[in-house]
Amino acid sequence: MPVSLSIWRMRGLVQRVQGASVTVAGEVAGEVVGAIGPGLCVLVGVTHTDTVTEARKLAEKVWHLRVMDDEAGVMNRSVADTTREVLVVSQFTLYGDTTAGRRPSWIAAARPEHAEPLVDAVVAHLRSLGATVATGRFRTEMVVDIRNDGPVTVMIEV
Protein backbone atom coordinates (compact mmCIF):
# COMPACT_ATOMS: atom_id res chain seq x y z
CA MET A 1 0.00 0.00 0.00
CA PRO A 2 1.51 3.40 -0.96
CA VAL A 3 2.14 5.80 1.90
CA SER A 4 0.93 9.38 1.61
CA LEU A 5 3.64 11.85 2.57
CA SER A 6 1.12 14.69 2.89
CA ILE A 7 0.32 13.66 6.48
CA TRP A 8 3.87 14.34 7.65
CA ARG A 9 5.06 17.77 8.67
CA MET A 10 8.30 19.18 10.07
CA ARG A 11 8.60 18.27 13.74
CA GLY A 12 10.30 19.79 16.71
CA LEU A 13 10.48 17.96 20.02
CA VAL A 14 11.02 20.82 22.45
CA GLN A 15 12.33 20.30 25.97
CA ARG A 16 12.78 22.99 28.59
CA VAL A 17 16.23 22.35 30.02
CA GLN A 18 18.44 23.44 32.88
CA GLY A 19 21.27 22.80 30.42
CA ALA A 20 22.08 20.65 27.40
CA SER A 21 25.10 19.72 25.32
CA VAL A 22 26.10 17.68 22.28
CA THR A 23 29.26 15.61 22.15
CA VAL A 24 30.46 13.89 18.98
CA ALA A 25 32.89 11.12 18.26
CA GLY A 26 35.45 11.55 15.51
CA GLU A 27 38.85 13.11 15.10
CA VAL A 28 38.62 14.69 18.56
CA ALA A 29 36.86 12.01 20.60
CA GLY A 30 34.36 13.42 23.05
CA GLU A 31 34.39 16.90 21.50
CA VAL A 32 31.56 19.10 22.79
CA VAL A 33 30.25 20.87 19.70
CA GLY A 34 27.28 22.67 21.23
CA ALA A 35 26.11 23.56 24.74
CA ILE A 36 23.60 25.83 26.42
CA GLY A 37 22.57 26.72 29.95
CA PRO A 38 18.90 27.11 30.85
CA GLY A 39 16.70 27.31 27.76
CA LEU A 40 15.23 24.97 25.17
CA CYS A 41 16.60 21.87 23.47
CA VAL A 42 14.90 21.23 20.13
CA LEU A 43 15.21 17.91 18.31
CA VAL A 44 14.24 18.65 14.68
CA GLY A 45 12.80 16.09 12.28
CA VAL A 46 12.45 16.89 8.58
CA THR A 47 10.30 15.05 6.06
CA HIS A 48 10.34 15.01 2.25
CA THR A 49 7.83 17.79 1.62
CA ASP A 50 9.27 20.33 4.07
CA THR A 51 10.56 23.67 2.79
CA VAL A 52 12.19 26.80 4.18
CA THR A 53 8.66 28.03 4.95
CA GLU A 54 8.14 25.21 7.46
CA ALA A 55 11.63 25.77 8.90
CA ARG A 56 10.83 29.42 9.59
CA LYS A 57 7.43 28.50 11.10
CA LEU A 58 9.08 25.99 13.40
CA ALA A 59 11.66 28.55 14.53
CA GLU A 60 8.90 31.11 15.22
CA LYS A 61 6.89 28.60 17.27
CA VAL A 62 9.94 27.57 19.30
CA TRP A 63 10.92 31.20 19.92
CA HIS A 64 7.44 32.21 21.15
CA LEU A 65 6.40 28.96 22.89
CA ARG A 66 5.33 29.86 26.43
CA VAL A 67 6.90 27.06 28.48
CA MET A 68 9.33 29.12 30.58
CA ASP A 69 8.39 30.06 34.13
CA ASP A 70 7.49 33.59 35.10
CA GLU A 71 8.16 35.08 38.55
CA ALA A 72 5.20 33.14 39.99
CA GLY A 73 6.48 29.81 38.61
CA VAL A 74 3.77 29.66 35.92
CA MET A 75 4.70 28.66 32.35
CA ASN A 76 3.82 32.05 30.95
CA ARG A 77 7.01 33.19 29.25
CA SER A 78 8.92 32.19 26.14
CA VAL A 79 12.63 31.64 25.63
CA ALA A 80 12.53 35.02 23.83
CA ASP A 81 11.46 36.59 27.14
CA THR A 82 14.01 34.74 29.26
CA THR A 83 17.34 33.04 28.57
CA ARG A 84 17.32 33.24 24.74
CA GLU A 85 19.34 29.99 24.62
CA VAL A 86 18.39 27.16 22.25
CA LEU A 87 20.18 23.92 21.33
CA VAL A 88 19.06 22.54 17.95
CA VAL A 89 19.83 18.92 17.05
CA SER A 90 18.79 17.16 13.84
CA GLN A 91 16.82 14.01 14.69
CA PHE A 92 15.63 11.89 11.76
CA THR A 93 14.37 9.24 14.19
CA LEU A 94 11.41 11.49 15.05
CA TYR A 95 9.93 9.94 11.90
CA GLY A 96 10.34 6.34 13.04
CA ASP A 97 7.12 4.51 12.11
CA THR A 98 6.41 1.50 14.31
CA THR A 99 2.89 0.65 13.10
CA ALA A 100 4.08 -2.56 11.43
CA GLY A 101 6.57 -4.96 12.92
CA ARG A 102 9.26 -4.34 15.49
CA ARG A 103 11.77 -2.41 13.45
CA PRO A 104 10.94 1.26 12.80
CA SER A 105 10.57 2.38 9.22
CA TRP A 106 12.38 5.62 8.33
CA ILE A 107 10.55 6.19 5.04
CA ALA A 108 9.08 9.50 6.21
CA ALA A 109 12.47 10.97 7.19
CA ALA A 110 14.02 13.25 4.59
CA ARG A 111 17.36 12.35 3.05
CA PRO A 112 20.30 14.26 4.55
CA GLU A 113 20.71 16.34 1.40
CA HIS A 114 17.18 17.70 1.89
CA ALA A 115 17.14 17.85 5.70
CA GLU A 116 20.45 19.56 6.47
CA PRO A 117 19.69 22.91 4.75
CA LEU A 118 16.29 23.00 6.46
CA VAL A 119 17.73 22.38 9.92
CA ASP A 120 20.25 25.12 9.10
CA ALA A 121 17.30 27.37 8.16
CA VAL A 122 15.67 26.75 11.56
CA VAL A 123 18.95 27.72 13.25
CA ALA A 124 19.43 30.80 11.05
CA HIS A 125 15.91 32.05 11.69
CA LEU A 126 16.20 31.55 15.45
CA ARG A 127 19.43 33.57 15.37
CA SER A 128 17.76 36.31 13.33
CA LEU A 129 15.08 36.52 16.04
CA GLY A 130 17.76 37.05 18.70
CA ALA A 131 18.42 33.55 20.01
CA THR A 132 21.81 32.29 21.08
CA VAL A 133 21.81 28.95 19.25
CA ALA A 134 24.11 25.97 19.72
CA THR A 135 23.87 22.96 17.43
CA GLY A 136 24.83 19.38 16.98
CA ARG A 137 26.83 18.23 13.97
CA PHE A 138 24.90 16.81 11.04
CA ARG A 139 25.68 13.23 9.91
CA THR A 140 27.65 12.30 13.02
CA GLU A 141 27.05 10.03 15.98
CA MET A 142 26.11 12.35 18.84
CA VAL A 143 25.59 12.04 22.55
CA VAL A 144 23.01 14.59 23.65
CA ASP A 145 23.05 15.39 27.36
CA ILE A 146 19.70 16.93 28.28
CA ARG A 147 18.82 18.03 31.80
CA ASN A 148 15.06 18.35 31.31
CA ASP A 149 13.53 20.98 33.59
CA GLY A 150 10.09 20.21 34.95
CA PRO A 151 10.06 17.91 33.00
CA VAL A 152 8.56 19.95 30.18
CA THR A 153 8.43 18.34 26.70
CA VAL A 154 6.23 19.53 23.83
CA MET A 155 5.93 18.26 20.23
CA ILE A 156 5.47 20.93 17.57
CA GLU A 157 4.42 20.12 14.00
CA VAL A 158 4.21 22.84 11.35
BELCORQUI-V849356 format. One record per residue. N is the residue number from 1. RES is the residue in one letter. SS is DSSP state (a for helix, b for strand, c for the rest). D_CENTER is the distance of its C-alpha to the mean C-alpha in Angstrom with 2 decimals. Layout:
# BELCORQUI-V849356
n = [N,N]
res = [RES,RES]
ss = [SS,SS]
d_center = [D_CENTER,D_CENTER]
This chain:
# BELCORQUI-V849356
n = [1,2,3,4,5,6,7,8,9,10,11,12,13,14,15,16,17,18,19,20,21,22,23,24,25,26,27,28,29,30,31,32,33,34,35,36,37,38,39,40,41,42,43,44,45,46,47,48,49,50,51,52,53,54,55,56,57,58,59,60,61,62,63,64,65,66,67,68,69,70,71,72,73,74,75,76,77,78,79,80,81,82,83,84,85,86,87,88,89,90,91,92,93,94,95,96,97,98,99,100,101,102,103,104,105,106,107,108,109,110,111,112,113,114,115,116,117,118,119,120,121,122,123,124,125,126,127,128,129,130,131,132,133,134,135,136,137,138,139,140,141,142,143,144,145,146,147,148,149,150,151,152,153,154,155,156,157,158]
res = [M,P,V,S,L,S,I,W,R,M,R,G,L,V,Q,R,V,Q,G,A,S,V,T,V,A,G,E,V,A,G,E,V,V,G,A,I,G,P,G,L,C,V,L,V,G,V,T,H,T,D,T,V,T,E,A,R,K,L,A,E,K,V,W,H,L,R,V,M,D,D,E,A,G,V,M,N,R,S,V,A,D,T,T,R,E,V,L,V,V,S,Q,F,T,L,Y,G,D,T,T,A,G,R,R,P,S,W,I,A,A,A,R,P,E,H,A,E,P,L,V,D,A,V,V,A,H,L,R,S,L,G,A,T,V,A,T,G,R,F,R,T,E,M,V,V,D,I,R,N,D,G,P,V,T,V,M,I,E,V]
ss = [c,c,c,c,a,a,a,c,c,c,b,b,b,b,b,b,b,b,b,b,b,b,b,b,c,c,c,c,c,c,b,b,b,b,b,b,c,c,b,b,b,b,b,b,b,c,b,c,c,c,c,a,a,a,a,a,a,a,a,a,a,a,a,a,c,c,c,b,b,c,c,c,c,c,b,b,b,c,a,a,a,c,c,c,b,b,b,b,b,b,c,a,a,a,a,c,b,c,c,c,c,c,c,c,b,c,c,c,b,c,c,a,a,a,a,a,a,a,a,a,a,a,a,a,a,a,a,a,a,c,c,b,b,b,b,c,c,c,c,c,c,b,b,b,b,b,b,b,b,b,b,b,b,b,b,b,b,c]
d_center = [30.67,28.39,24.84,23.83,20.53,20.88,19.47,15.97,13.49,10.03,7.64,4.72,5.60,6.31,8.84,11.60,12.74,16.07,14.60,12.21,12.83,12.42,15.77,16.86,20.18,22.39,25.09,24.36,23.64,21.34,20.15,17.49,15.49,13.12,13.71,13.61,15.95,15.50,12.55,8.98,6.39,2.78,2.50,3.34,7.04,9.88,13.42,16.79,17.59,14.59,15.73,15.10,16.04,13.10,10.74,12.78,12.85,9.15,9.39,12.61,11.57,9.01,11.88,14.55,13.30,16.23,15.18,16.74,20.36,23.28,26.60,27.65,24.64,23.48,19.87,21.03,19.16,15.89,14.15,16.21,19.25,18.66,17.05,15.04,12.82,9.05,7.44,4.73,5.11,6.18,7.13,10.19,11.54,9.78,12.78,15.34,18.40,20.86,23.44,26.00,26.98,25.34,23.26,20.00,20.20,17.48,19.32,16.67,14.12,14.74,16.68,15.27,17.57,16.00,12.27,12.38,13.89,11.47,8.37,11.08,11.98,8.83,9.48,13.15,13.18,11.54,14.20,16.82,16.32,17.05,13.95,14.30,11.21,11.03,9.34,9.96,12.58,12.39,14.94,15.67,15.94,13.77,14.38,11.63,13.66,12.24,14.97,13.93,16.14,18.09,16.40,14.17,11.41,10.77,9.61,9.48,11.08,12.63]
